[in-house]
Amino acid sequence: MFERQVAIDAVLQAIQLCQRVQAEMADSDSVDKSDGSPVTVADFGSQAIICRIISDKFPDDAIVAEEDSQALRKDSTLLDRVASFVSQQGEDTSLQAVCDWIDRGRGKIGQRFWTLDPIDGTKGFLRGDQYAIALALIVNGVVQLGVLGCPNLRQKWKTAGGERGCLFAAERGNGTHMLSLDGRIKEPVRVSHTVHCLAESFESAHGDRAANASIARNLKFTEPPIRVDSQAKYGLIARGEASVYIRLPHPITPDRHECIWDHAAGLIVVEEAGGMVSDADGKRLDFLQGRRFTANRGIVATNGVMHPHVLEGVRLHSNAGSGPPF
């Protein structure tokens, strides 16, 4: 699949930019969006690079991405910084071109489109911790390809001091592979049926930790949860280092629906490694509803064999009245 190599190359180029930004980060390189969440020079630069590459190779394809250039057009200093980092990738870059590339991410959902989170886990990026660059191709409502770049994720989670940085690439019907950041295929990856460990968000506001803990107890999990930012959690399940990821709405925001770019690449990475992904009711995630999963509630990703048990745990937790209805 030609798209697979294009997507890998695009994510690898974006990783290089993000690593340079992280090494040279200035206080002015981050601003808050209207919802209070941070966005950085790296978010904008990553989106510009990936949207340019996808647009060049597939000019008729829509791209649905997280960011737009509105904040940059109001902040010339920030825009100059973004353009500077993008130009270091060898691009002959004008300020207008950078904004136009970013705004290619304002495409409409249709029968064939790409979805992109240029930095998933921006708070993790700012801490120098986990983040991911997530790109997926969706055709007729089904994720066909996903590339998940995790620049700070150790290639073996429990190996302290091990090599950092990996990329997961999954193609429908062709499995999931983990690559090193120089692009070499390291190995095909598969979920584990013997590991019993929960992965959950590092940020407590990104889910219902009380519900997660209750469900984990019912599953008789004894290991503490792995808490990491971003879709790196999907990668941990795909390569057998965690077995369950549950993302239920936080009690403060019970009606919140997830964004499609926060889960598309991770979904196929897990599924092609032998796992399962659904919403909290066991329904398939509907990628044709809009930029959010308005027809779905929550996310459950597992190694497959545990999926019905986790869904039952979610149901029991909800019925027990120990949290808001999902």
C-alpha positions as CSV (number, residue, x, y, z in Angstrom):
1,M,0.0,0.0,0.0
2,F,1.6,3.2,-1.2
3,E,-0.3,5.2,1.4
4,R,1.5,3.3,4.2
5,Q,5.0,4.4,3.2
6,V,3.9,8.0,2.6
7,A,2.3,8.1,6.0
8,I,5.4,6.6,7.7
9,D,7.6,9.1,6.0
10,A,5.3,12.0,6.9
11,V,5.2,11.0,10.6
12,L,9.0,10.5,10.7
13,Q,9.6,14.0,9.4
14,A,7.1,15.4,11.9
15,I,8.9,13.5,14.7
16,Q,12.2,15.2,13.7
17,L,10.6,18.6,14.0
18,C,9.0,17.8,17.3
19,Q,12.3,16.6,18.7
20,R,14.1,19.8,17.7
21,V,11.3,21.9,19.2
22,Q,11.5,19.9,22.5
23,A,15.2,20.4,22.6
24,E,15.0,24.2,22.0
25,M,11.7,25.0,23.7
26,A,11.1,28.6,24.6
27,D,8.4,29.9,27.0
28,S,6.8,31.7,24.0
29,D,6.5,28.5,22.0
30,S,3.2,27.4,23.8
31,V,-0.1,29.2,24.0
32,D,-3.5,28.2,25.4
33,K,-6.5,27.5,23.2
34,S,-10.0,28.7,23.9
35,D,-10.7,25.5,25.8
36,G,-7.7,26.0,28.1
37,S,-5.6,23.2,26.5
38,P,-2.1,24.1,25.3
39,V,-0.9,24.1,21.8
40,T,2.8,24.5,20.8
41,V,5.0,25.4,17.9
42,A,5.5,21.7,17.5
43,D,1.8,21.0,17.1
44,F,1.5,23.6,14.3
45,G,4.8,22.5,12.7
46,S,3.9,18.8,12.8
47,Q,0.5,19.5,11.2
48,A,2.0,21.7,8.5
49,I,4.6,19.1,7.5
50,I,2.1,16.1,7.4
51,C,-0.6,18.0,5.7
52,R,1.8,19.2,3.0
53,I,3.1,15.7,2.3
54,I,-0.4,14.1,2.3
55,S,-1.7,16.9,0.1
56,D,1.2,16.6,-2.4
57,K,0.7,12.8,-2.8
58,F,-3.1,12.6,-2.5
59,P,-4.4,16.1,-3.6
60,D,-8.0,14.9,-3.7
61,D,-8.0,13.5,-0.1
62,A,-9.5,15.5,2.7
63,I,-7.6,15.8,6.0
64,V,-9.4,16.2,9.3
65,A,-6.9,17.4,11.9
66,E,-6.9,19.0,15.3
67,E,-5.4,22.4,14.7
68,D,-6.0,25.4,12.5
69,S,-3.9,28.5,11.8
70,Q,-6.2,31.1,13.5
71,A,-3.9,31.6,16.6
72,L,-0.8,31.8,14.4
73,R,-2.3,34.5,12.1
74,K,-2.8,36.7,15.3
75,D,0.7,36.0,16.7
76,S,3.5,36.9,14.2
77,T,6.2,35.8,16.7
78,L,4.7,32.3,17.1
79,L,4.2,32.0,13.3
80,D,7.8,33.0,12.7
81,R,8.9,30.2,15.1
82,V,6.7,27.6,13.4
83,A,8.0,28.6,9.9
84,S,11.6,28.5,11.1
85,F,11.2,24.9,12.3
86,V,9.3,23.8,9.2
87,S,12.0,25.3,7.0
88,Q,14.6,23.3,8.8
89,Q,13.0,20.2,7.2
90,G,14.2,21.5,3.8
91,E,11.1,23.3,2.8
92,D,11.1,26.6,1.0
93,T,8.6,28.1,3.3
94,S,6.6,31.3,3.3
95,L,4.5,32.3,6.3
96,Q,1.3,32.1,4.2
97,A,2.3,28.6,3.0
98,V,2.7,27.3,6.5
99,C,-0.8,28.6,7.4
100,D,-2.3,27.1,4.3
101,W,-0.7,23.7,5.0
102,I,-2.1,23.7,8.5
103,D,-5.5,24.7,7.3
104,R,-5.6,21.7,5.0
105,G,-6.6,20.0,8.2
106,R,-10.0,21.6,8.1
107,G,-11.3,19.2,5.5
108,K,-14.7,17.5,5.6
109,I,-15.4,13.9,6.6
110,G,-16.4,11.8,3.6
111,Q,-16.0,8.3,2.1
112,R,-12.2,8.7,2.1
113,F,-10.2,11.0,4.4
114,W,-7.2,11.2,6.7
115,T,-7.4,12.2,10.3
116,L,-4.4,13.7,12.2
117,D,-3.4,14.6,15.7
118,P,-0.1,16.4,15.1
119,I,0.8,16.0,18.8
120,D,-1.5,13.8,20.9
121,G,-0.5,14.5,24.6
122,T,0.7,18.1,24.3
123,K,1.0,18.3,28.1
124,G,3.2,15.2,28.0
125,F,5.3,16.9,25.3
126,L,5.7,20.0,27.5
127,R,6.9,17.8,30.4
128,G,9.4,16.0,28.2
129,D,7.3,12.8,28.6
130,Q,5.1,10.7,26.4
131,Y,3.4,12.1,23.3
132,A,2.4,10.7,19.9
133,I,1.9,11.8,16.4
134,A,-1.1,10.0,15.1
135,L,-2.2,9.7,11.4
136,A,-4.9,7.4,10.0
137,L,-6.6,6.8,6.7
138,I,-10.4,6.1,6.8
139,V,-12.3,4.7,3.9
140,N,-16.1,4.1,4.0
141,G,-16.0,4.7,7.7
142,V,-13.4,2.0,8.4
143,V,-9.8,2.8,9.4
144,Q,-7.6,1.2,6.8
145,L,-4.2,2.5,7.8
146,G,-2.7,4.0,11.0
147,V,0.7,5.3,11.9
148,L,1.5,6.1,15.5
149,G,4.9,7.8,16.2
150,C,6.0,7.7,19.8
151,P,9.3,9.6,20.1
152,N,9.8,9.1,23.8
153,L,8.4,5.6,24.3
154,R,10.9,3.0,25.2
155,Q,11.0,0.1,22.8
156,K,10.5,-2.1,25.8
157,W,8.5,-0.4,28.5
158,K,10.0,-2.2,31.5
159,T,13.6,-1.9,30.3
160,A,15.0,1.1,32.2
161,G,17.4,3.0,30.0
162,G,16.4,1.1,26.9
163,E,16.3,2.7,23.5
164,R,13.7,5.4,23.3
165,G,11.5,6.1,20.3
166,C,9.4,3.9,18.1
167,L,6.7,4.0,15.5
168,F,3.7,1.7,15.0
169,A,2.4,1.1,11.5
170,A,-0.8,-0.9,10.9
171,E,-2.5,-1.7,7.6
172,R,-5.9,-3.4,7.4
173,G,-5.3,-7.1,6.8
174,N,-1.5,-6.9,7.1
175,G,-0.8,-6.7,10.8
176,T,0.9,-4.1,13.0
177,H,4.7,-3.6,12.9
178,M,6.9,-1.6,15.3
179,L,9.7,0.4,13.7
180,S,12.7,2.3,15.0
181,L,12.8,6.0,14.3
182,D,15.3,5.5,11.5
183,G,12.6,3.6,9.7
184,R,13.8,0.1,10.0
185,I,11.1,-2.5,10.7
186,K,11.9,-3.9,14.1
187,E,9.3,-6.6,14.4
188,P,5.6,-7.5,14.0
189,V,3.8,-7.0,17.3
190,R,1.0,-9.0,18.8
191,V,-1.2,-8.5,21.9
192,S,-0.6,-10.7,24.9
193,H,-3.2,-13.0,26.5
194,T,-1.1,-13.5,29.6
195,V,-0.4,-9.9,30.6
196,H,-3.1,-8.4,32.9
197,C,-2.4,-4.7,33.2
198,L,-4.5,-1.5,32.7
199,A,-3.2,1.4,30.7
200,E,-4.8,4.8,31.5
201,S,-4.3,8.5,30.9
202,F,-1.6,10.3,32.8
203,E,-3.9,13.3,33.2
204,S,-6.6,12.4,35.7
205,A,-9.1,14.8,34.0
206,H,-9.0,12.7,30.8
207,G,-11.1,9.9,32.2
208,D,-12.8,8.3,35.2
209,R,-10.0,6.8,37.3
210,A,-12.5,5.6,40.0
211,A,-14.4,3.6,37.4
212,N,-11.1,2.2,36.0
213,A,-10.0,1.1,39.4
214,S,-13.3,-0.6,40.1
215,I,-13.3,-2.4,36.8
216,A,-9.6,-3.4,37.3
217,R,-10.5,-4.9,40.7
218,N,-13.3,-6.9,39.3
219,L,-10.9,-8.2,36.7
220,K,-8.5,-9.2,39.5
221,F,-5.7,-7.1,38.1
222,T,-2.9,-6.8,40.7
223,E,-0.4,-4.7,38.8
224,P,-0.6,-0.9,39.1
225,P,-1.9,0.8,36.0
226,I,0.5,2.2,33.5
227,R,-0.2,5.9,33.2
228,V,1.0,7.6,30.1
229,D,-0.1,10.5,27.9
230,S,-1.4,10.0,24.3
231,Q,-2.2,7.1,22.1
232,A,1.1,5.4,23.2
233,K,-1.4,3.4,25.4
234,Y,-2.6,1.7,22.2
235,G,1.0,0.8,21.3
236,L,1.5,-0.8,24.7
237,I,-1.5,-3.0,24.2
238,A,-0.5,-3.9,20.6
239,R,2.9,-5.1,21.7
240,G,1.6,-7.0,24.7
241,E,2.8,-4.8,27.6
242,A,-0.8,-3.8,28.7
243,S,-4.0,-5.6,28.1
244,V,-6.8,-3.0,28.7
245,Y,-7.3,0.7,28.1
246,I,-10.5,2.2,29.3
247,R,-11.5,5.8,28.7
248,L,-14.8,6.7,30.2
249,P,-16.1,10.3,30.6
250,H,-14.8,12.2,33.7
251,P,-17.7,12.7,36.2
252,I,-17.4,16.5,35.7
253,T,-18.0,16.1,32.0
254,P,-20.2,13.1,31.6
255,D,-21.5,14.1,28.2
256,R,-18.1,14.5,26.6
257,H,-17.5,12.7,23.3
258,E,-14.0,11.8,22.1
259,C,-12.4,13.3,19.0
260,I,-11.8,10.9,16.1
261,W,-8.1,11.9,15.7
262,D,-7.4,10.8,19.3
263,H,-8.2,7.2,18.6
264,A,-8.2,6.4,14.8
265,A,-4.5,5.4,14.5
266,G,-4.5,3.6,17.9
267,L,-7.6,1.6,17.0
268,I,-6.1,-0.1,13.9
269,V,-2.7,-0.5,15.7
270,V,-4.5,-2.6,18.3
271,E,-6.9,-4.4,16.0
272,E,-4.2,-5.5,13.5
273,A,-2.2,-6.8,16.5
274,G,-5.0,-9.1,17.5
275,G,-6.9,-6.8,19.9
276,M,-10.3,-5.2,19.9
277,V,-11.6,-1.6,20.2
278,S,-15.1,-0.4,20.8
279,D,-17.1,2.1,22.7
280,A,-18.2,1.5,26.3
281,D,-21.4,-0.2,25.0
282,G,-19.5,-2.6,22.7
283,K,-20.4,-0.6,19.6
284,R,-18.0,0.1,16.7
285,L,-16.6,3.6,16.7
286,D,-18.5,5.6,14.0
287,F,-16.0,7.7,12.1
288,L,-18.6,9.2,9.8
289,Q,-20.6,11.2,12.5
290,G,-18.2,14.2,12.6
291,R,-15.1,15.3,14.3
292,R,-16.3,13.7,17.5
293,F,-17.8,10.3,18.1
294,T,-21.2,11.7,18.8
295,A,-22.8,8.3,18.4
296,N,-20.5,6.6,20.8
297,R,-19.8,6.7,24.6
298,G,-16.3,6.2,25.9
299,I,-13.6,3.9,24.6
300,V,-12.5,0.4,25.4
301,A,-9.4,-1.2,23.9
302,T,-8.2,-4.7,24.9
303,N,-6.2,-7.7,23.9
304,G,-9.4,-9.2,22.6
305,V,-10.1,-12.1,25.0
306,M,-10.7,-9.6,27.8
307,H,-13.1,-7.4,25.8
308,P,-16.4,-8.9,27.0
309,H,-15.2,-9.0,30.6
310,V,-14.3,-5.3,30.5
311,L,-17.6,-4.4,28.9
312,E,-19.4,-6.3,31.6
313,G,-17.3,-4.5,34.2
314,V,-18.3,-1.1,32.7
315,R,-22.0,-2.1,32.7
316,L,-21.8,-3.3,36.4
317,H,-20.1,-0.1,37.4
318,S,-22.7,2.0,35.8
319,N,-25.6,0.0,37.2
320,A,-24.1,0.1,40.7
321,G,-24.6,3.9,40.6
322,S,-21.0,4.5,41.7
323,G,-20.5,6.9,38.8
324,P,-22.6,8.8,36.2
325,P,-24.4,6.9,33.5
326,F,-22.2,6.5,30.5
